[in-house]
Amino acid sequence: MRKSSFLSCLAGGLLPLGFAASAFAGDAIEATEKQGVNLTAIGMFFVFVLMTLGITYWAASRTKSTADFYTAGGGITGWQNGLAIAGDYMSAATLLGLTAMMYTQGVDAYIYMIAFFVGWPIILFLMAERLRNLGKFTFADITSYRLDQGKVRTMAAVSSLTVVCFYLVAQMVGAGQLIKLLFGLDYVYALFVVGALMMVYVTFGGMVATTWVQIIKACMLLIGGTTVMLLAFSQFGFSFDELTLRAMEVHKLGGKLLAPGSLLADPVTAISLGLGLMFGTAGLPHILMRFFTVTDAKEARKSVLYASGIVAYFFNVIAIMGLCAILIVGTNPAFFEGGELGGKVIGGGNMIAMHLAKAVGGNLLLGFLSAVAFATILAVVAGLALAGASAISHDIYSRVIMKGKASESTELKVSKFATIGLGIVAVLLGIAFEKMNIAFMVALAFGVAASANFPVLILSMYWKGLTTRGALVGGYSGLVSAVMFVVLSKSVWVDVLGNATAIFPYTQPALFSMPIAFLLTIIVSKLDMSARAKREIEAFEDQYVRAQTGVGAATASSH
């Protein structure tokens, strides 16, 4: 695999919380081929849809207020929320993309998993408690807590919607390609199914339905992945030594299978991508929303602990699956076109995990894992749609346009219309981008989250000197620079717009756009000597007390 191909796969495939059925974006997405109709998979997926629609019907009766719609009334436990966050984080791309990467790249893929996983507990332990104590429905509640409500909320909503839209389109394109690959359904039909179900879950069930869809999907993914791993690993007597020694004998990398290498070929892109995933995760609106669904700050911390443990476990499952696939799939001519070992894998490189499932568990396990992959996409797009709808209805409509005077029923209606609008836009853009390499959208979503959302959010919680002017200049400069760097990079300037050479030499913006956002926020805040700035700095003490104690924080609603 070429270096650029490897890094574009990293960018697209490792989306956690990603993170993203989009896709093992880049080249791998382009390579999907329509397979025969998989009736087992469609049947199992149909059972999942019926189950989740039943939950949505139950959730609709509990979704009476804006608090219920946005945050499930703050009544989710730490364990449930941990599972739901893990469900957001472990995507179809995690399952398919990372297994394929482990199969082709060896330990480099594992180092990469660790690299972006490390950022997860560090950042969220810094943020989880303060998020829960200061926020109510969206992270803009925190960034605007002591600053100018209208201007700062508008900025937060604009950057949130930018992240949500790009991420949603990447998910939809990935969904269409994945379903074409796994189910044998046409791309456009797949988009309509995903779009329609997303709108139903969010419009009728709100956060309660979305949370339970994510929990069920996380359990299905854990069960499916663990079953395949155990069946495959048992063929080597559960001996890691035997597995790795035999894998090195047959793999093209030989002894280098367990040695790091290709990540160092372009260290600037690798570091920038790592920063984007670490800090972008802490700026993704649909992840930040999950911390408002728990009862208090203690449960918020517990949910991070559970989510981290579940994700760490699943990454190890993926690693063992990838190594087992080298021997079980890589040495079986039935999984290669024309029966030629080492040639093109049937269905494209992303099918390694699916071929492994078929090899160890037959069509039944293949069908289950395919249904899990589809369910995964639904869970992630539902979370994204809810985050986008809340930015429109809570931040822009209720707080900016209506100055906080909108009634709950009107705000709820706006949320539901916004969800339907986002669903329609996502389907139309998914159709428009069908033939394009959507790796840049994933890079852009994480770049904007890391450069526009994260710096202002972390400084508003920890730095007394932040002012409205500093937050606005920093937030908008992070947003604009991240978008500009991606547009001028090879991903868009050459691959999409057809120019000969890229103006910006790297594909990932975070290493360059994040420092711009932080520096401008701090410099402009320091230079702001206005009376309003002095009041905002003085207000930090009150904010600090609430952030630490939770006094005055939003509480769970009773049902």
ZIFENDA-V766105 format. One record per backbone hydrogen bond with DSSP energy under -0.5 kcal/mol. CO is the residue of the C=O (numbers start at 1). NH is the residue of the N-H. E is the energy in kcal/mol with one decimal. If there is no record, write none. Layout:
BEGIN
co:CO nh:NH e:E
co:CO nh:NH e:E
END
This chain:
BEGIN
co:2 nh:6 e:-3.1
co:3 nh:7 e:-2.6
co:4 nh:8 e:-2.4
co:5 nh:9 e:-2.3
co:6 nh:10 e:-2.2
co:7 nh:11 e:-2.7
co:8 nh:12 e:-2.3
co:9 nh:13 e:-3.5
co:10 nh:14 e:-1.7
co:14 nh:16 e:-1.0
co:16 nh:19 e:-7.1
co:18 nh:16 e:-0.5
co:18 nh:17 e:-1.0
co:20 nh:23 e:-0.9
co:23 nh:25 e:-3.2
co:25 nh:29 e:-2.3
co:26 nh:29 e:-0.7
co:26 nh:30 e:-1.2
co:27 nh:31 e:-1.2
co:29 nh:32 e:-1.3
co:37 nh:39 e:-0.9
co:38 nh:42 e:-2.3
co:39 nh:43 e:-2.6
co:40 nh:44 e:-2.4
co:41 nh:45 e:-2.6
co:42 nh:46 e:-2.2
co:43 nh:47 e:-1.7
co:44 nh:48 e:-1.9
co:45 nh:49 e:-2.6
co:46 nh:50 e:-2.4
co:47 nh:51 e:-2.3
co:48 nh:52 e:-2.6
co:49 nh:53 e:-2.6
co:50 nh:54 e:-1.9
co:51 nh:55 e:-1.9
co:52 nh:56 e:-2.3
co:53 nh:57 e:-2.1
co:54 nh:58 e:-2.1
co:55 nh:59 e:-3.2
co:56 nh:60 e:-2.3
co:57 nh:61 e:-0.9
co:58 nh:61 e:-0.6
co:58 nh:62 e:-0.5
co:59 nh:62 e:-1.1
co:59 nh:63 e:-0.8
co:60 nh:63 e:-0.6
co:62 nh:64 e:-1.1
co:65 nh:69 e:-2.1
co:66 nh:70 e:-3.0
co:67 nh:71 e:-2.1
co:67 nh:73 e:-2.3
co:68 nh:72 e:-1.5
co:68 nh:207 e:-0.5
co:69 nh:207 e:-1.8
co:71 nh:74 e:-2.2
co:72 nh:75 e:-1.3
co:73 nh:557 e:-2.9
co:76 nh:295 e:-0.8
co:77 nh:81 e:-2.7
co:78 nh:82 e:-2.4
co:79 nh:83 e:-2.1
co:80 nh:84 e:-2.4
co:81 nh:85 e:-2.9
co:82 nh:86 e:-2.4
co:83 nh:87 e:-2.3
co:84 nh:88 e:-1.8
co:85 nh:89 e:-2.3
co:86 nh:90 e:-3.1
co:89 nh:91 e:-1.0
co:91 nh:95 e:-1.9
co:92 nh:96 e:-3.2
co:93 nh:97 e:-1.4
co:93 nh:98 e:-1.2
co:94 nh:98 e:-0.8
co:95 nh:99 e:-0.7
co:96 nh:100 e:-2.1
co:97 nh:101 e:-2.1
co:98 nh:102 e:-2.6
co:99 nh:103 e:-2.1
co:100 nh:104 e:-1.8
co:101 nh:105 e:-3.8
co:101 nh:106 e:-0.6
co:102 nh:106 e:-1.3
co:105 nh:108 e:-1.0
co:106 nh:109 e:-1.4
co:106 nh:110 e:-0.8
co:107 nh:111 e:-2.7
co:108 nh:112 e:-2.1
co:109 nh:113 e:-2.1
co:110 nh:114 e:-2.3
co:111 nh:115 e:-2.6
co:112 nh:116 e:-2.0
co:113 nh:117 e:-1.8
co:114 nh:118 e:-2.5
co:115 nh:119 e:-0.6
co:116 nh:120 e:-0.5
co:117 nh:120 e:-1.3
co:117 nh:121 e:-0.8
co:118 nh:122 e:-1.2
co:119 nh:123 e:-2.2
co:120 nh:124 e:-2.2
co:121 nh:125 e:-2.2
co:122 nh:126 e:-1.4
co:123 nh:127 e:-1.5
co:124 nh:128 e:-3.5
co:127 nh:131 e:-3.0
co:128 nh:132 e:-2.2
co:129 nh:133 e:-2.2
co:130 nh:134 e:-2.4
co:131 nh:135 e:-2.3
co:135 nh:554 e:-0.5
co:138 nh:136 e:-0.5
co:138 nh:141 e:-1.5
co:139 nh:142 e:-1.1
co:139 nh:143 e:-1.9
co:140 nh:144 e:-2.0
co:142 nh:145 e:-1.4
co:147 nh:149 e:-0.5
co:148 nh:152 e:-2.3
co:149 nh:153 e:-2.2
co:150 nh:154 e:-1.9
co:151 nh:155 e:-2.1
co:152 nh:156 e:-2.5
co:153 nh:157 e:-2.9
co:154 nh:158 e:-2.6
co:155 nh:159 e:-2.4
co:156 nh:160 e:-2.4
co:157 nh:161 e:-2.8
co:158 nh:162 e:-2.0
co:159 nh:163 e:-2.3
co:160 nh:164 e:-3.0
co:161 nh:165 e:-2.8
co:162 nh:166 e:-2.1
co:163 nh:167 e:-2.6
co:164 nh:168 e:-2.9
co:165 nh:169 e:-2.4
co:166 nh:170 e:-2.3
co:167 nh:171 e:-2.5
co:168 nh:172 e:-2.7
co:169 nh:173 e:-2.7
co:170 nh:174 e:-2.4
co:171 nh:175 e:-3.0
co:172 nh:176 e:-2.6
co:173 nh:177 e:-2.3
co:174 nh:178 e:-2.8
co:175 nh:179 e:-2.6
co:176 nh:180 e:-1.9
co:177 nh:181 e:-1.8
co:178 nh:182 e:-3.0
co:179 nh:183 e:-2.4
co:179 nh:184 e:-1.1
co:179 nh:185 e:-1.1
co:180 nh:35 e:-1.8
co:183 nh:38 e:-1.3
co:186 nh:190 e:-2.2
co:187 nh:191 e:-2.0
co:188 nh:192 e:-2.1
co:189 nh:193 e:-2.4
co:190 nh:194 e:-2.4
co:191 nh:195 e:-3.0
co:192 nh:196 e:-2.6
co:193 nh:197 e:-2.4
co:194 nh:198 e:-2.4
co:195 nh:199 e:-2.1
co:196 nh:200 e:-2.1
co:197 nh:201 e:-2.8
co:198 nh:202 e:-2.3
co:199 nh:203 e:-2.5
co:200 nh:204 e:-2.0
co:200 nh:205 e:-0.7
co:201 nh:205 e:-1.7
co:202 nh:206 e:-1.5
co:205 nh:208 e:-0.8
co:205 nh:209 e:-1.5
co:206 nh:210 e:-2.2
co:207 nh:211 e:-2.7
co:208 nh:212 e:-2.0
co:209 nh:213 e:-2.4
co:210 nh:214 e:-2.1
co:211 nh:215 e:-2.3
co:212 nh:216 e:-2.6
co:213 nh:217 e:-2.3
co:214 nh:218 e:-2.2
co:215 nh:219 e:-2.3
co:216 nh:220 e:-2.6
co:217 nh:221 e:-2.5
co:218 nh:222 e:-2.5
co:219 nh:223 e:-2.7
co:220 nh:224 e:-2.9
co:221 nh:225 e:-2.7
co:222 nh:226 e:-2.4
co:223 nh:227 e:-2.4
co:224 nh:228 e:-2.1
co:225 nh:229 e:-2.5
co:226 nh:230 e:-2.8
co:227 nh:231 e:-2.4
co:228 nh:232 e:-2.4
co:229 nh:233 e:-3.3
co:230 nh:234 e:-2.1
co:231 nh:235 e:-0.5
co:232 nh:235 e:-1.1
co:233 nh:236 e:-1.9
co:233 nh:238 e:-1.8
co:234 nh:237 e:-1.7
co:236 nh:239 e:-1.7
co:238 nh:240 e:-0.7
co:239 nh:243 e:-2.2
co:240 nh:244 e:-2.6
co:241 nh:245 e:-2.5
co:242 nh:246 e:-2.3
co:243 nh:247 e:-2.2
co:244 nh:248 e:-2.4
co:245 nh:249 e:-1.3
co:246 nh:250 e:-1.2
co:247 nh:251 e:-2.1
co:251 nh:254 e:-1.3
co:253 nh:256 e:-2.1
co:254 nh:257 e:-1.7
co:255 nh:258 e:-0.8
co:256 nh:259 e:-1.9
co:257 nh:107 e:-2.8
co:261 nh:264 e:-1.7
co:262 nh:265 e:-1.0
co:263 nh:266 e:-0.6
co:264 nh:267 e:-0.8
co:266 nh:270 e:-2.1
co:267 nh:271 e:-2.8
co:268 nh:272 e:-2.6
co:269 nh:273 e:-2.7
co:270 nh:274 e:-2.4
co:271 nh:275 e:-2.7
co:272 nh:276 e:-2.4
co:273 nh:277 e:-2.4
co:274 nh:278 e:-2.6
co:275 nh:279 e:-2.8
co:275 nh:280 e:-0.6
co:276 nh:280 e:-1.6
co:277 nh:281 e:-1.3
co:278 nh:282 e:-0.7
co:280 nh:283 e:-1.7
co:280 nh:284 e:-0.5
co:281 nh:284 e:-1.0
co:283 nh:285 e:-0.5
co:284 nh:287 e:-1.0
co:284 nh:288 e:-2.4
co:285 nh:289 e:-1.9
co:287 nh:290 e:-1.0
co:288 nh:291 e:-1.4
co:289 nh:292 e:-1.8
co:290 nh:293 e:-1.0
co:293 nh:76 e:-2.7
co:296 nh:300 e:-1.7
co:297 nh:301 e:-2.3
co:298 nh:302 e:-2.2
co:299 nh:303 e:-2.4
co:300 nh:304 e:-1.5
co:301 nh:305 e:-2.0
co:302 nh:306 e:-2.7
co:303 nh:307 e:-2.5
co:304 nh:308 e:-2.7
co:305 nh:309 e:-2.1
co:306 nh:310 e:-2.6
co:307 nh:311 e:-2.7
co:308 nh:312 e:-2.5
co:309 nh:313 e:-2.3
co:310 nh:314 e:-2.3
co:311 nh:315 e:-2.4
co:312 nh:316 e:-1.6
co:313 nh:317 e:-1.9
co:314 nh:318 e:-2.6
co:315 nh:319 e:-2.2
co:316 nh:320 e:-2.1
co:317 nh:321 e:-2.4
co:318 nh:322 e:-2.6
co:319 nh:323 e:-1.9
co:320 nh:324 e:-2.7
co:321 nh:325 e:-2.3
co:322 nh:326 e:-1.0
co:323 nh:327 e:-0.8
co:324 nh:327 e:-0.7
co:324 nh:328 e:-3.0
co:325 nh:329 e:-1.6
co:325 nh:330 e:-2.6
co:329 nh:332 e:-1.7
co:331 nh:333 e:-0.6
co:332 nh:335 e:-1.8
co:333 nh:336 e:-1.8
co:335 nh:346 e:-2.3
co:336 nh:339 e:-2.3
co:337 nh:340 e:-1.2
co:339 nh:341 e:-0.8
co:340 nh:343 e:-2.1
co:344 nh:337 e:-2.8
co:345 nh:348 e:-2.3
co:347 nh:33 e:-0.7
co:348 nh:351 e:-1.9
co:349 nh:352 e:-1.1
co:351 nh:355 e:-3.0
co:352 nh:356 e:-2.4
co:353 nh:357 e:-2.1
co:354 nh:358 e:-2.2
co:355 nh:359 e:-2.5
co:356 nh:360 e:-2.1
co:357 nh:361 e:-2.3
co:358 nh:362 e:-1.8
co:361 nh:365 e:-1.1
co:362 nh:366 e:-1.9
co:363 nh:367 e:-2.8
co:364 nh:368 e:-2.2
co:365 nh:369 e:-2.6
co:366 nh:370 e:-2.1
co:367 nh:371 e:-2.2
co:368 nh:372 e:-2.2
co:369 nh:373 e:-2.0
co:370 nh:374 e:-1.7
co:371 nh:375 e:-2.6
co:372 nh:376 e:-2.3
co:373 nh:377 e:-1.4
co:374 nh:378 e:-1.9
co:375 nh:379 e:-2.2
co:376 nh:380 e:-2.0
co:377 nh:381 e:-2.7
co:378 nh:382 e:-2.1
co:379 nh:383 e:-1.7
co:380 nh:384 e:-2.1
co:381 nh:385 e:-2.7
co:382 nh:386 e:-2.1
co:383 nh:387 e:-1.9
co:384 nh:388 e:-2.5
co:385 nh:389 e:-2.7
co:386 nh:390 e:-2.2
co:387 nh:391 e:-1.6
co:388 nh:392 e:-1.8
co:389 nh:393 e:-3.0
co:390 nh:394 e:-1.9
co:390 nh:395 e:-1.4
co:391 nh:396 e:-2.0
co:392 nh:397 e:-2.7
co:393 nh:398 e:-2.7
co:394 nh:399 e:-1.4
co:395 nh:400 e:-1.1
co:396 nh:401 e:-2.8
co:397 nh:402 e:-2.6
co:398 nh:404 e:-3.1
co:402 nh:405 e:-1.8
co:407 nh:411 e:-2.3
co:408 nh:412 e:-2.4
co:409 nh:413 e:-1.9
co:410 nh:414 e:-2.4
co:411 nh:415 e:-2.2
co:412 nh:416 e:-2.0
co:413 nh:417 e:-2.6
co:414 nh:418 e:-2.7
co:415 nh:419 e:-2.2
co:416 nh:420 e:-2.1
co:417 nh:421 e:-2.7
co:418 nh:422 e:-2.8
co:419 nh:423 e:-2.4
co:420 nh:424 e:-2.4
co:421 nh:425 e:-2.5
co:422 nh:426 e:-2.7
co:423 nh:427 e:-2.1
co:424 nh:428 e:-2.5
co:425 nh:429 e:-2.9
co:426 nh:430 e:-2.2
co:427 nh:431 e:-2.1
co:428 nh:432 e:-2.2
co:429 nh:433 e:-2.3
co:431 nh:434 e:-1.2
co:433 nh:436 e:-1.6
co:436 nh:438 e:-0.8
co:437 nh:440 e:-0.6
co:438 nh:441 e:-0.8
co:438 nh:442 e:-1.2
co:439 nh:443 e:-2.0
co:440 nh:444 e:-2.4
co:441 nh:445 e:-2.6
co:442 nh:446 e:-2.2
co:443 nh:447 e:-2.3
co:444 nh:448 e:-2.9
co:445 nh:449 e:-2.1
co:446 nh:450 e:-2.5
co:447 nh:451 e:-1.9
co:448 nh:452 e:-3.2
co:448 nh:453 e:-1.2
co:449 nh:454 e:-2.4
co:452 nh:456 e:-0.6
co:453 nh:457 e:-2.1
co:454 nh:458 e:-2.9
co:455 nh:459 e:-2.1
co:456 nh:460 e:-2.1
co:457 nh:461 e:-1.3
co:458 nh:462 e:-1.8
co:459 nh:463 e:-2.7
co:462 nh:464 e:-0.6
co:463 nh:466 e:-1.2
co:467 nh:471 e:-2.6
co:468 nh:472 e:-2.6
co:469 nh:473 e:-2.6
co:470 nh:474 e:-2.7
co:471 nh:475 e:-2.8
co:472 nh:476 e:-2.5
co:473 nh:477 e:-2.2
co:474 nh:478 e:-2.3
co:475 nh:479 e:-2.2
co:476 nh:480 e:-2.9
co:477 nh:481 e:-2.6
co:478 nh:482 e:-2.1
co:479 nh:483 e:-2.1
co:480 nh:484 e:-2.9
co:481 nh:485 e:-2.9
co:482 nh:486 e:-1.9
co:483 nh:487 e:-2.5
co:484 nh:488 e:-2.4
co:486 nh:489 e:-0.9
co:486 nh:492 e:-0.7
co:488 nh:503 e:-1.2
co:488 nh:504 e:-2.4
co:489 nh:492 e:-0.9
co:489 nh:493 e:-2.4
co:489 nh:494 e:-0.6
co:490 nh:494 e:-0.8
co:490 nh:495 e:-2.6
co:492 nh:496 e:-1.0
co:492 nh:497 e:-3.2
co:493 nh:499 e:-2.3
co:494 nh:498 e:-0.9
co:503 nh:505 e:-0.5
co:509 nh:512 e:-1.8
co:509 nh:513 e:-2.8
co:510 nh:514 e:-2.1
co:512 nh:516 e:-1.0
co:513 nh:517 e:-2.0
co:514 nh:518 e:-2.5
co:515 nh:519 e:-2.9
co:516 nh:520 e:-2.4
co:517 nh:521 e:-2.2
co:518 nh:522 e:-2.3
co:519 nh:523 e:-3.0
co:520 nh:524 e:-2.5
co:521 nh:525 e:-1.9
co:522 nh:526 e:-2.4
co:523 nh:527 e:-1.9
co:524 nh:528 e:-0.9
co:525 nh:528 e:-0.6
co:527 nh:529 e:-0.9
co:530 nh:534 e:-1.7
co:531 nh:535 e:-2.0
co:532 nh:536 e:-2.4
co:533 nh:537 e:-2.1
co:534 nh:538 e:-2.2
co:535 nh:539 e:-1.9
co:537 nh:540 e:-1.1
co:538 nh:541 e:-1.1
co:539 nh:543 e:-1.8
co:540 nh:544 e:-3.0
co:541 nh:545 e:-2.1
co:542 nh:546 e:-2.0
co:543 nh:547 e:-2.7
co:544 nh:548 e:-2.0
co:545 nh:549 e:-2.5
co:546 nh:550 e:-2.5
co:550 nh:553 e:-2.2
END
